[in-house]
Amino acid sequence: MNIKTSSDLKYYVKQLGSSPYFFTRKTMQFFGDYMHNYGVRKTTIDTNYEKNVAVYELYRRRPVKHNLQDSAYFNSSTFQRVHKK
């Protein structure tokens, strides 16, 4: 799998059925976000359960409503959403 854009990541997350609510129009509209505001990079993070987990980081290029600019992390093999420790 060659993921270069946020749309590529969205496709695989929806295909595997893990965290599909994250990319719904209603959810994104609630936060005032658009797909073109997201970027993707591959990195490793520590979670509560494991260390050095390979993930795709979905980061916001510009802050949205209420100055939100946090990143979301998706496991690079299962595409399930994981949270930083």
ROKELO-98311 format. One record per residue: y, z, x of N, C-alpha, C in turn; residue number from 1. Coordinates in steps of 0.001 Angstrom, whole numbers. Last residue first. Example, Ala and Ser with C-alpha at 12.3 -4.5 7.8 and 13.67 -1.06 7.14 Angstrom:
2
rec n_y=-2250; n_z=7080; n_x=12850; ca_y=-1060; ca_z=7140; ca_x=13670; c_y=30; c_z=7870; c_x=12900; k=2
rec n_y=-5690; n_z=7800; n_x=13190; ca_y=-4500; ca_z=7800; ca_x=12300; c_y=-3300; c_z=7800; c_x=13200; k=1
//
This chain:
85
rec n_y=8032; n_z=23824; n_x=390; ca_y=7876; ca_z=25278; ca_x=460; c_y=9229; c_z=25942; c_x=439; k=85
rec n_y=8433; n_z=21107; n_x=-1910; ca_y=8629; ca_z=21717; ca_x=-607; c_y=8478; c_z=23227; c_x=-686; k=84
rec n_y=5990; n_z=19760; n_x=-4077; ca_y=7240; ca_z=20470; ca_x=-3890; c_y=7269; c_z=21111; c_x=-2511; k=83
rec n_y=4801; n_z=16578; n_x=-5256; ca_y=4609; ca_z=17834; ca_x=-4532; c_y=5982; c_z=18452; c_x=-4294; k=82
rec n_y=3362; n_z=14379; n_x=-7579; ca_y=4589; ca_z=15024; ca_x=-7096; c_y=4220; c_z=16341; c_x=-6420; k=81
rec n_y=933; n_z=12046; n_x=-6489; ca_y=1304; ca_z=13182; ca_x=-7323; c_y=2542; c_z=13825; c_x=-6716; k=80
rec n_y=-83; n_z=10017; n_x=-4947; ca_y=1166; ca_z=9772; ca_x=-5664; c_y=1491; c_z=10862; c_x=-6680; k=79
rec n_y=-2176; n_z=10231; n_x=-3183; ca_y=-2465; ca_z=10402; ca_x=-4616; c_y=-1284; c_z=10093; c_x=-5513; k=78
rec n_y=-1019; n_z=9600; n_x=-675; ca_y=-2330; ca_z=9061; ca_x=-1034; c_y=-2617; c_z=9163; c_x=-2528; k=77
rec n_y=1492; n_z=10757; n_x=-390; ca_y=1334; ca_z=9351; ca_x=-28; c_y=-25; c_z=8768; c_x=-386; k=76
rec n_y=3019; n_z=12666; n_x=-2913; ca_y=1930; ca_z=12573; ca_x=-1950; c_y=1641; c_z=11105; c_x=-1664; k=75
rec n_y=6486; n_z=12735; n_x=-3208; ca_y=5241; ca_z=12265; ca_x=-3800; c_y=4209; c_z=12108; c_x=-2696; k=74
rec n_y=9445; n_z=14541; n_x=-3859; ca_y=8399; ca_z=14190; ca_x=-2896; c_y=7115; c_z=13830; c_x=-3634; k=73
rec n_y=12942; n_z=14128; n_x=-4253; ca_y=11641; ca_z=14364; ca_x=-4874; c_y=10588; c_z=13852; c_x=-3898; k=72
rec n_y=16023; n_z=15735; n_x=-3243; ca_y=14984; ca_z=14721; ca_x=-3100; c_y=13753; c_z=15123; c_x=-3895; k=71
rec n_y=19191; n_z=16438; n_x=-4796; ca_y=17907; ca_z=16827; ca_x=-4232; c_y=16945; c_z=15652; c_x=-4171; k=70
rec n_y=21689; n_z=16276; n_x=-5852; ca_y=21347; ca_z=15305; ca_x=-4811; c_y=20043; c_z=15655; c_x=-4109; k=69
rec n_y=23954; n_z=16932; n_x=-8419; ca_y=22545; ca_z=16937; ca_x=-8007; c_y=22318; c_z=15874; c_x=-6936; k=68
rec n_y=26497; n_z=17363; n_x=-9553; ca_y=26359; ca_z=17280; ca_x=-8097; c_y=24909; c_z=17383; c_x=-7614; k=67
rec n_y=26454; n_z=16969; n_x=-12256; ca_y=26423; ca_z=18350; ca_x=-11758; c_y=26125; c_z=18409; c_x=-10266; k=66
rec n_y=25077; n_z=13726; n_x=-11952; ca_y=25650; ca_z=14787; ca_x=-12781; c_y=25440; c_z=16162; c_x=-12152; k=65
rec n_y=24589; n_z=12835; n_x=-8480; ca_y=24705; ca_z=12469; ca_x=-9891; c_y=25310; c_z=13643; c_x=-10655; k=64
rec n_y=25331; n_z=11659; n_x=-5119; ca_y=25076; ca_z=12722; ca_x=-6101; c_y=25277; c_z=12209; c_x=-7527; k=63
rec n_y=23679; n_z=8831; n_x=-3662; ca_y=24908; ca_z=9487; ca_x=-4089; c_y=24566; c_z=10573; c_x=-5095; k=62
rec n_y=21022; n_z=8450; n_x=-3017; ca_y=22050; ca_z=7986; ca_x=-2086; c_y=23394; c_z=8635; c_x=-2374; k=61
rec n_y=18293; n_z=10618; n_x=-3222; ca_y=19451; ca_z=10033; ca_x=-3914; c_y=20488; c_z=9645; c_x=-2874; k=60
rec n_y=14891; n_z=9905; n_x=-2248; ca_y=16174; ca_z=10591; ca_x=-2089; c_y=17280; c_z=9854; c_x=-2844; k=59
rec n_y=11712; n_z=10506; n_x=-2137; ca_y=12598; ca_z=9737; ca_x=-2996; c_y=13936; c_z=10453; c_x=-2978; k=58
rec n_y=9420; n_z=10406; n_x=357; ca_y=10596; ca_z=11136; ca_x=-116; c_y=11468; c_z=10170; c_x=-904; k=57
rec n_y=6023; n_z=10489; n_x=391; ca_y=7157; ca_z=9592; ca_x=251; c_y=8295; c_z=10420; c_x=-314; k=56
rec n_y=4092; n_z=12429; n_x=2796; ca_y=4695; ca_z=12166; ca_x=1489; c_y=5700; c_z=11027; c_x=1579; k=55
rec n_y=1626; n_z=14308; n_x=4277; ca_y=2304; ca_z=13015; ca_x=4323; c_y=2793; c_z=12664; c_x=2920; k=54
rec n_y=2009; n_z=17667; n_x=5088; ca_y=1507; ca_z=16737; ca_x=4080; c_y=2312; c_z=15450; c_x=4173; k=53
rec n_y=2158; n_z=20025; n_x=6815; ca_y=2241; ca_z=18643; ca_x=7287; c_y=1581; c_z=17657; c_x=6323; k=52
rec n_y=108; n_z=22374; n_x=5120; ca_y=1163; ca_z=22069; ca_x=6077; c_y=1045; c_z=20612; c_x=6488; k=51
rec n_y=-395; n_z=23557; n_x=1731; ca_y=-779; ca_z=22836; ca_x=2938; c_y=414; c_z=22677; c_x=3866; k=50
rec n_y=697; n_z=25139; n_x=-306; ca_y=-747; ca_z=25107; ca_x=-120; c_y=-1186; c_z=24482; c_x=1193; k=49
rec n_y=3416; n_z=24873; n_x=-441; ca_y=2866; ca_z=26221; ca_x=-561; c_y=1385; c_z=26272; c_x=-209; k=48
rec n_y=4068; n_z=22414; n_x=2137; ca_y=4047; ca_z=22872; ca_x=755; c_y=3520; c_z=24304; c_x=734; k=47
rec n_y=5985; n_z=20697; n_x=4473; ca_y=5100; ca_z=21840; ca_x=4258; c_y=5207; c_z=22253; c_x=2800; k=46
rec n_y=5984; n_z=17109; n_x=4983; ca_y=6593; ca_z=18377; ca_x=4569; c_y=5528; c_z=19461; c_x=4520; k=45
rec n_y=6805; n_z=13968; n_x=6451; ca_y=5830; ca_z=15041; ca_x=6226; c_y=6589; c_z=16313; c_x=5863; k=44
rec n_y=7672; n_z=10662; n_x=5175; ca_y=7888; ca_z=11841; ca_x=6001; c_y=6747; c_z=12830; c_x=5784; k=43
rec n_y=9175; n_z=7605; n_x=4342; ca_y=7924; ca_z=8335; ca_x=4536; c_y=8183; c_z=9477; c_x=5513; k=42
rec n_y=11672; n_z=6990; n_x=1843; ca_y=11248; ca_z=7055; ca_x=3247; c_y=9974; c_z=7884; c_x=3333; k=41
rec n_y=13784; n_z=5316; n_x=-431; ca_y=12461; ca_z=5870; ca_x=-135; c_y=12247; c_z=5887; c_x=1373; k=40
rec n_y=16535; n_z=5869; n_x=-2699; ca_y=15966; ca_z=5273; ca_x=-1510; c_y=14639; c_z=5959; c_x=-1235; k=39
rec n_y=18392; n_z=5340; n_x=-5731; ca_y=17305; ca_z=5962; ca_x=-4975; c_y=16941; c_z=5152; c_x=-3735; k=38
rec n_y=20137; n_z=3920; n_x=-7222; ca_y=20693; ca_z=5072; ca_x=-6518; c_y=19636; c_z=5763; c_x=-5645; k=37
rec n_y=18763; n_z=2061; n_x=-8652; ca_y=19427; ca_z=1576; ca_x=-7439; c_y=20089; c_z=2715; c_x=-6647; k=36
rec n_y=17905; n_z=3517; n_x=-10868; ca_y=16934; ca_z=3207; ca_x=-9818; c_y=17632; c_z=2756; c_x=-8535; k=35
rec n_y=20204; n_z=6130; n_x=-11785; ca_y=19742; ca_z=4744; ca_x=-11865; c_y=18773; c_z=4485; c_x=-10716; k=34
rec n_y=21263; n_z=9046; n_x=-13705; ca_y=20736; ca_z=8370; ca_x=-12523; c_y=20306; c_z=6942; c_x=-12832; k=33
rec n_y=21900; n_z=11177; n_x=-15379; ca_y=22929; ca_z=10218; ca_x=-14994; c_y=22538; c_z=9409; c_x=-13783; k=32
rec n_y=19993; n_z=12830; n_x=-16398; ca_y=20578; ca_z=13225; ca_x=-15123; c_y=21672; c_z=12271; c_x=-14649; k=31
rec n_y=19412; n_z=11387; n_x=-18732; ca_y=19812; ca_z=12780; ca_x=-18833; c_y=20516; c_z=13243; c_x=-17555; k=30
rec n_y=18475; n_z=8990; n_x=-17689; ca_y=19749; ca_z=8996; ca_x=-18400; c_y=20292; c_z=10427; c_x=-18512; k=29
rec n_y=16010; n_z=9793; n_x=-16706; ca_y=17026; ca_z=9326; ca_x=-15770; c_y=18407; c_z=9332; c_x=-16418; k=28
rec n_y=14721; n_z=10470; n_x=-19127; ca_y=14905; ca_z=11460; ca_x=-18068; c_y=16020; c_z=11044; c_x=-17122; k=27
rec n_y=14759; n_z=7988; n_x=-20480; ca_y=15385; ca_z=9168; ca_x=-21077; c_y=15668; c_z=10240; c_x=-20018; k=26
rec n_y=13276; n_z=6314; n_x=-18840; ca_y=14677; ca_z=6019; ca_x=-19076; c_y=15420; c_z=7249; c_x=-19595; k=25
rec n_y=11108; n_z=7923; n_x=-16493; ca_y=11416; ca_z=7411; ca_x=-17829; c_y=12923; c_z=7215; c_x=-17981; k=24
rec n_y=10229; n_z=8945; n_x=-14064; ca_y=10925; ca_z=7668; ca_x=-14059; c_y=11251; c_z=7129; c_x=-15449; k=23
rec n_y=8928; n_z=11325; n_x=-14672; ca_y=10019; ca_z=11346; ca_x=-13701; c_y=10860; c_z=10072; c_x=-13783; k=22
rec n_y=6714; n_z=10949; n_x=-16218; ca_y=7944; ca_z=11333; ca_x=-16891; c_y=9150; c_z=11240; c_x=-15962; k=21
rec n_y=4549; n_z=10567; n_x=-14552; ca_y=5213; ca_z=9368; ca_x=-15075; c_y=6533; c_z=9692; c_x=-15770; k=20
rec n_y=2922; n_z=12217; n_x=-12764; ca_y=4368; ca_z=12424; ca_x=-12950; c_y=5081; c_z=11196; c_x=-13521; k=19
rec n_y=433; n_z=9879; n_x=-12462; ca_y=889; ca_z=11171; ca_x=-11967; c_y=2415; c_z=11236; c_x=-12047; k=18
rec n_y=-734; n_z=7436; n_x=-13095; ca_y=-517; ca_z=8415; ca_x=-14150; c_y=-84; c_z=9792; c_x=-13668; k=17
rec n_y=-1026; n_z=5283; n_x=-11491; ca_y=-1994; ca_z=6361; ca_x=-11308; c_y=-1785; c_z=7505; c_x=-12288; k=16
rec n_y=1132; n_z=3725; n_x=-12351; ca_y=-224; ca_z=3185; ca_x=-12394; c_y=-1271; c_z=4287; c_x=-12309; k=15
rec n_y=3374; n_z=5337; n_x=-11771; ca_y=3021; ca_z=5053; ca_x=-13170; c_y=1594; c_z=4530; c_x=-13292; k=14
rec n_y=3268; n_z=5300; n_x=-8982; ca_y=3233; ca_z=6585; ca_x=-9695; c_y=2816; c_z=6360; c_x=-11138; k=13
rec n_y=3525; n_z=2552; n_x=-8457; ca_y=2283; ca_z=3248; ca_x=-8126; c_y=2164; c_z=4594; c_x=-8830; k=12
rec n_y=6165; n_z=2046; n_x=-9472; ca_y=5010; ca_z=1280; ca_x=-9929; c_y=3712; c_z=2048; c_x=-9673; k=11
rec n_y=7764; n_z=3762; n_x=-7931; ca_y=7685; ca_z=3937; ca_x=-9391; c_y=6448; c_z=3244; c_x=-9939; k=10
rec n_y=7507; n_z=2543; n_x=-5428; ca_y=6990; ca_z=3891; ca_x=-5642; c_y=6809; c_z=4165; c_x=-7133; k=9
rec n_y=8860; n_z=144; n_x=-5963; ca_y=7457; ca_z=122; ca_x=-5519; c_y=6805; c_z=1476; c_x=-5775; k=8
rec n_y=11396; n_z=1155; n_x=-6526; ca_y=10644; ca_z=473; ca_x=-7587; c_y=9169; c_z=351; c_x=-7238; k=7
rec n_y=12266; n_z=2060; n_x=-4089; ca_y=11994; ca_z=3044; ca_x=-5133; c_y=11208; c_z=2419; c_x=-6283; k=6
rec n_y=10565; n_z=198; n_x=-1465; ca_y=11673; ca_z=479; ca_x=-2376; c_y=11272; c_z=1533; c_x=-3399; k=5
rec n_y=8285; n_z=40; n_x=58; ca_y=9567; ca_z=-100; ca_x=736; c_y=10742; c_z=286; c_x=-150; k=4
rec n_y=4984; n_z=485; n_x=584; ca_y=6071; ca_z=924; ca_x=-280; c_y=7375; c_z=892; c_x=512; k=3
rec n_y=2091; n_z=-915; n_x=608; ca_y=3306; ca_z=-1052; ca_x=1387; c_y=4502; c_z=-727; c_x=492; k=2
rec n_y=-1174; n_z=0; n_x=835; ca_y=0; ca_z=0; ca_x=0; c_y=1234; c_z=0; c_x=878; k=1
//
